[in-house]
Amino acid sequence: MSKIIYHGHSFVEIRHNDSVIYIDPFITHNPLCDIKPDQGKCDYIILTHGHGDHFGDTVELASDKKVKVIAMFEISEYLQKKEINSHPMSIGGAFEFPFGKVKLTIARHSSSLPDGTYAGEPAGIILNLGDKTVFHAGDTALFYDMKLIGEMNSIDVAFLPVGDNFTMGIDDAVKASEFLNAKIVVPIHYNTFDVIEINVDDFKRKIESIGRICRVMAPGDSLEL
């Protein structure tokens, strides 16, 4: 069984077997995050891209050499120069880790690190945990290949950005949920800052109107797979 905890913005924690995995651990400057930086403890970090609100506290968390960061090749190189343990990947590639398989998908966005360093392409994450599959879209616009992702994977939970301005807004994210055909859809990347404020109840209502399950998670909420 896996436990998934939402920590606000796009920060998702997954506990599977004996591993704790952080996706996009934006803690210190995240006004919605329910944990403090010194409370963050994980075995793996998976990054969708290099922007500060996703790269977040990666360097601090991974200063513990036991933590491994899984990221695009360019981000991995950047981290290795800081003597951080990292595993490089690229779009379309998959790798079997002790906790499960990670595959990176395309995402329509941009990517640079907080100091301006080029961070390669942005990515989405397909995470296979035993017989369960989690999709974290990262920051992305709507794109038609989401339909292919949905056809090739039986997605149990999809985390989709809905805040508009920088990513999909509500209507595009509803269409994305149709393409992905996930059993449960969880909205992320909204209401953290003024420019991405939305009424998330509108998203929930529209998702449910097409016969799908929407789980709106407050920071600290969890679900089990």
N, C-alpha and C positions, 0 to 999 in steps of 0.2 A: 504493500500500500504506500502511496505517496501523499504527502501533505504539502499544499501550496499556500503560501502566505503572501498577501499583497502589502507592500510598504509605501504606497503612494507613488504618483507619477508613473514611471514605467518599471519600477524596482519590484521584482518578483523573487521570492525565496522558495526553493523547492527542497524538501527533505525526502530523500528516497533511500531506503535501506540505511546504510551508515554514513551517507554523504549529505552534506548541505551545499546547495548550489545557489549562488546569487546571479540573477540576470540584471544587468544595468544598475549597479548599486549606488544610486544617487541618494546620499544620506545627509551630509553636512549642510548643504545649501537647499535642501528640499523642505519647504515649509510644511508639507503634508506628512513627512516621514514619521512613523511612530516609534522608531528606535534611534538611539544616539550613536555617534560614531564608535565609541568604545564598547558598545554592545554588539557590534557586528562581528560575527564569527562564522566562517565558512571554510569549505574544503576546495571549492571551485568557484570561479567567476566566469560567466559567459557574457561577452559584450556584443551588442548589435552594431554599434558604431562609436566614433570617438568624441562626439559632442559632450560638453561638460555635464549636462543633465542626464547622461547615460554612463559615461566613463566615471563620473562621480568620485567615489572614495577608493577606486581600484588600487592605486599605488599604496595607500595607507594599509588597506586590508591585506594586500599581497606582500607586504614587507615581511610577513611571516612566510618563510620559504616553503612551508607545507602547503600553502595555497597555490593552486595552479590557475592561471588565467587563460581562457580559450577565446581567441579573437582572430580577426582578419590578419593576414600576414604582416601588413604594414604596422598595425597596432602592436602585434607581438614583437616585431623588431624593436620598436620604440621602447617597449617594456624590458626587453632583454638587455638593452643598453643601460637600463636602471637596475640591472641584476635581479629582475623579477622573473620568477618561474612562469613561462608561458608556452602555450601550444598554438602554433600558427595554423590557420585554415583559410579557405577561400570559398567563393560562391559555388554551390553545386557539390562540394566535397563533403564527405561524411567520415566520422571516426568513432570507433568504439572505445569509450572510456569505462572505468570500473563501475560507474553508476548507470551507464546506458549510452546510447548512440546520439551523437550530435550531427546535424546536417545544416549547413547554411544555405538560405535561399536569397534570391534577389530582394531588394527593397528599393523603392523610388524615393530617394532623399539625397543628402550629401553627407560628408564625413570628414571632419578634421579634429585634431586633438586640441585641448584647451590652450596650448601655446602656439597654435596655428599650424603645427606639423600635419602634413597630408596623412590621412588615416585609411587610405584605400576606399573600397566601396562599402556602403552601408549594407546591412544584412538583416534577414529574419532568421529565426531559429526553429528548427524542427527537433524536438527532444523526445526520443523514444525511451520510455522507462518501463521495462518489462512489456506488458501487453497494453500499456497506455501511451498516448501520444499528446504532447503539448506543443502548441505553436505560439511563439512570441514574435509578432510582426515587426518589432522595433518601431522606428519612425518611418512611415511610408505613405505615399499616395496610393490610391486604388490602381491596381494594374490587373490586366486580364489573366495573366499567368497564375493568379491566385486560384483560378478555377482548376488549373492543372495540379497545383499543390493539394487542393481538396480531393481531386480524383485519385491521386497517388498515395494519399495518406488518410487513415481513419482517425481524424483529429477529435480528441476528447474535450480539450479546452483550448480556445483560441483567445489570446490577449491582443486586442486591437486598439490602436490609437484613434481617438474620436474628437480631439480638441480643436481641429481645424487650424487654419493659419499656417502651421508648419507641417501638418500631416493631414490625413483624411479627416473630414468632418463627419457628422452623424449620418447623412444619407449615403456617402461613399462607403462608410464603414458597414452600413447595413447591407449594401451590395456585396462588399467583401465577405461578409458572413454567409451570404448565399453561395458565393463561389467556393468558399472553404468547407462548407457543410459540416461545421463543428457541432458537437453535441451541446457544448456550453460556450457562450461568448462572454468575455469579460472586458469591459471598456477600461482603457488606460490612457495616460498622457492627456489629462484634462484637468482644469480648475487649479492647477499648480500656480499659474501666473494669470494676470488679467487677460492677456491676449489669447489664452486658450480656455477661457471660461465658457461653459455650456450648461444647458439643463440636461443632465444625464438621464433624467426620467423620460425625456423624449426619445432617446436612443433605446432605452429598455422597452418602451411602448412599441416602437417600430419593429424591433427585433421580435417581440412576442406576436405582433400582428402578422408576421410571416411564418408563424408556427415554430419558432425556435426559442431556446432557453437563454435568457440573459441574466447573468449574475453580477450585480453592481456591488463591488467590494470596497468597503471603507478601509483605510490603512489599519493593519492589524487583523483584518478578517482573514479567515482561512477556508479552504475546501479540501476534501480528501478524494483521491482517485483510487 
